[in-house]
């Protein structure tokens, strides 16, 4: 009986360690699968002080965004919209051109794109211009240009948010998690059956030995 107890006590730690390793492996695979693209840098940089308004602004992402659902809003301190035209995406950089004639002061850029995993992300950053753009006279934004840009959130630059996803936009199911879970359960069941057989075999052997001595 002592031999059976020693075998059982020796088996339990190994069983526990294997379970922990399998759980850690599954968590490690699930984490990167659920991560979304992120903004790595902006141009101009957050809080940059420029001599005059730039001709364009851009955001660089960790992966190439999808070419749909992208929008930029670039407003001065008075709320005038200076974004001109549609967003251009080349590789992992989304660029928005600005209308000429921007005034001096602070500008707020609010961006929104659809990441490579079909999940929308958004953010904001600011910069200031010491003087106005001398190339043209500033004028009010056209209703079409201003109305084409939706309202943006207040995420910090480089930080992604998870706004509500449209009903028809679902994330792909992570089959790898299910497969690893099934493998882990199978291994645990196999180890349990093996341990039971060993304990039953040892018990029968000891009973036979005791009967022989009797």
N, C-alpha and C positions, 0 to 999 in steps of 0.2 A: 504493500500500500504506500509505503514511503517513496518507492521508486516512481509510482504513478503520480504522486503529488509533485515530485521534483520535475518530472517531464512536463506536467501541466504548468507549473510556475515558470519553467524555462520557455514555454511556448507563448505565454501571454505577452511578455514584453516585445517579442518579435512581431506578433500580430498587431500590437498597438503601434509600433514604429512604422510598419508597412501601411497601416491605415492613415497615419499622419502624412506620410510621403505622397500617397495617392491624392489625398485632399489638397495638399499644397500644389501638386502638379495641375490639378483641375482648376484651382483658383488662378494660377499663373497663366493658364491658357485663356481663361474667360476674361481677365482684365484687359489685355490688349484688344480683344475682339470687340469690346464695348466702347473703346475710346474713340472719340471723334477728332476730326482735323482741328488744328488750332492755328491762330494767327501768330506768326513768329516775329514779324517786324512791320513797321509802317513807314511811309515816306510822304511828308516829313515825319520825323520821329515825334513821339508824344512830348508835348510841351516845347517843341523847337521854336526858336526866335529867328524869323527870316527877314531879309531886307525888304521883300515885297511878296505879294501872294504868288504861289507857284502856278504853273500852267496845268498841273495835274497832281493828283494824290493817288497813292497805291497802298495795298496791303499784301504782304507775302505770307503764304500759308505753308503748313507742313506737307500738304498734298495738293494736287490740282483740284480746284473747286469745279463743280458742274457748271455748264454754261447757261443754266436756267435759273430764274428767281434771284438774280444778283441785282443789288441796287446800292447806290451811294447818295448820301445827302451831305452837302458842304455848305454850311450857313455861316454868315458873319454875325457879329454881335447884335445887329439889328434884326436878325432873322431872315435876311434875304438869301435866297437859294442861288448858289453859283455853280452847281453841277451842270455840265453841258453834254448831252448825248448819253449813250448807253455805256455800261461797264464793259471794258475789254479784258479778257482773261487770256494770258499767254503763260503756258506752263503752270506754275503755282503762284502767279502774281495777278491780282485783280487791280486794274487801273481805271480811274475816272478823270476825264478832262474837265477843266474849269473854264467858265466864260471869262474873257479878259475884262479888266476894269475894276477888279475887287478893291475895296477900301482898306486902309490900315486898321489894325485891331486884331481881335481874337476870332479864330474860326473853329468851328466844331464839325468834325467829320463823323458821320454815323454810317456804318457799312453793314450789309447783310448779304450773305452768299449761301449757297447750298453745297455742303462739303461732299467729298468723294463717296461717302457712304449714304448719300441722299438725306442727310440730316441738316436742317438749317442752323446756321450759327451767325452771331452778330456781335458788334462791339462799337466803341467810339474812341476817338482820340482828338486832341486839340493842338493848334499851333497859332502863333501870332505873326503878323506882318508889321514891320516898323513904318512902312509907307505904303500908299496905295499903288495900284498898277497904273503907270503913266501911259500905257499903250492904248487905253480906251476910256471913255467916260462911263462911270458906273450907272446903270439904269435898273429899274425894277425888274424882277424876274418875271418871265412870261407865265401866265396861269398854267399852260401845258407843262412847262418844265418843272414848276414847283409842285403841281398836282401829281406828277408822275412818280414822285418819290414818296414811299409810305413812311409813316412815323416809325422812329427807331427806338430801341431800348437804351439803357444807360450802362451797358457792360463796360468794364475797364478794358483798355487796349490789350490785345493778346490773350484775353480770357473769353472762352466760349460759354454760351448759355444754351439751355435746352428749352426753347419756347415750345408752345403747344404745336404738335405735328398735325397736319390735316388728316382727315379720316382715311383718305386713300393713300397715305404715305406711311407705310410700315417698314420697319427695319428687318433685314433678312434674318431668318431663324438660325441660331448658332447650333448646327448639328454636331459640331465637334464636342460640345459640352455633353450632349446626350450620349455620344459614343464612348467618351472617357468614363462617364458615370456607369454605363453598362459594363465596361471592362472592370472597373473597380468593384462593382457588386459581384461580378462573376469570380474575381480573385478571392474576395472575402468568403464567398460561399464555398469555393474549392478548399480554402485553408481550413474552414470550419469542419468540412467533411473529413479531410485528412487528419485533423486533430482528433476527431471522434473515433476514427478507425484505430489510430495509434493507442488511444486510451483504452478502447475496448480490447484490443489485442494484448496490451500489457496486463489488463485485468484478468483475461482468460488464462494467460500464462502463469500469473501468480496464483490463481485459484487451483490450477493443475498442480503446481509445485507444492502448495499447501496440502492438497489431497494426497499427494505421493508421500509426503513426510508423515501424514497421519496414518 
